[in-house]
Amino acid sequence: MDELLQNIANIGFPIALSAYLLVRLESRMEELKTSIINLTKAVEEFSIKRD
């Protein structure tokens, strides 16, 4: 029984930490994606106005 609890503690923490980080980073990645799309549009508009 102690070995089972120890395995859950050893394996559970990395899994929980990974899940937490994925959830936190997902929103950041969406913000980054939106920023890249907006930047791409701005560069395209600048290129059109410049020509």
SULNORPE-V933267 format. One record per helix or strand of 3 or more residues. SS is the DSSP state (h for helix, s for strand). FROM is the first residue (numbers start at 0). LEN is the number of residues. If there is no record, write none. Layout:
ss/from/len
SS/FROM/LEN
SS/FROM/LEN
This chain:
ss/from/len
h/1/49
